[in-house]
Amino acid sequence: MNIVERIKAPTPKFFKILRSIGLALLGISGTIVAAPIVLPAVVENAAGYLAVAGGVVSAVSQVTIPEEILRKAQDDKKANLNKARDGD
């Protein structure tokens, strides 16, 4: 199973929630960084870390797939290993 198939596969409910939380962290940190007022350096650094954390959580959550689909893909791969080179 390649990365494109993983991204297109359905995402489990728990990881959909995590993805939403990650996107919210990205939005909040973007708002803090782009604020037109001067904020303390600690706040801006924290916003940068929130942006990284939100991006990682969102990306990882997007490529998770249900266990049934993963098992099916692994079984298909094992079945293909035993086939002759022409595929039959």
C-alpha positions in Angstrom: 0.0 0.0 0.0 1.6 3.3 -1.1 1.2 6.7 0.5 -1.5 7.9 -1.9 -3.7 4.9 -1.2 -3.2 5.4 2.6 -4.2 9.1 2.3 -7.3 8.2 0.2 -8.4 5.4 2.6 -11.0 6.2 5.3 -9.6 7.7 8.5 -10.8 6.2 11.9 -13.0 8.4 14.0 -10.4 8.9 16.8 -7.9 10.2 14.3 -10.4 12.5 12.6 -10.8 14.2 16.0 -7.0 14.4 16.5 -6.7 15.9 13.0 -9.2 18.5 13.8 -7.4 19.4 17.0 -4.1 19.6 15.1 -5.7 22.0 12.6 -7.1 24.1 15.4 -3.6 24.3 16.9 -2.3 25.5 13.5 -5.0 28.1 13.3 -4.4 29.4 16.8 -0.6 29.6 16.4 -1.0 31.3 13.0 -3.2 33.9 14.6 -0.7 34.5 17.4 2.3 34.8 15.0 0.5 37.1 12.7 -0.9 39.4 15.4 -0.4 43.1 14.7 0.7 43.8 18.2 4.0 43.1 19.8 3.9 40.0 21.9 6.6 38.6 24.3 9.2 36.3 22.6 8.0 33.4 24.8 4.5 33.6 23.4 5.8 33.7 19.8 8.1 30.8 20.4 5.3 28.8 22.0 3.1 29.6 19.0 5.8 28.3 16.7 6.0 25.0 18.6 2.2 24.8 18.5 2.3 25.1 14.8 4.9 22.3 14.4 2.9 20.1 16.8 -0.4 20.8 15.0 1.1 20.0 11.7 2.6 16.7 12.8 -0.6 15.6 14.5 -2.7 16.5 11.5 -0.3 14.8 9.0 0.0 11.6 11.1 -3.7 11.4 11.7 -4.4 11.8 8.0 -2.4 8.7 7.0 -3.8 6.3 9.6 -6.1 3.7 8.3 -8.4 1.1 9.9 -6.7 -2.1 10.9 -9.0 -4.2 8.6 -7.8 -2.4 5.5 -4.1 -2.7 6.6 -4.5 -6.5 7.2 -6.2 -6.9 3.8 -3.3 -5.0 2.1 -0.8 -7.2 3.9 -2.6 -10.4 2.9 -2.8 -9.2 -0.7 0.9 -8.5 -0.7 1.7 -11.9 0.8 -0.5 -13.6 -1.9 1.3 -11.7 -4.6 4.7 -12.9 -3.4 3.8 -16.5 -4.2 2.8 -15.8 -7.8 5.0 -16.3 -10.9 6.6 -13.3 -12.5 3.8 -13.0 -15.1 1.3 -12.5 -12.3 -0.6 -15.8 -12.7 
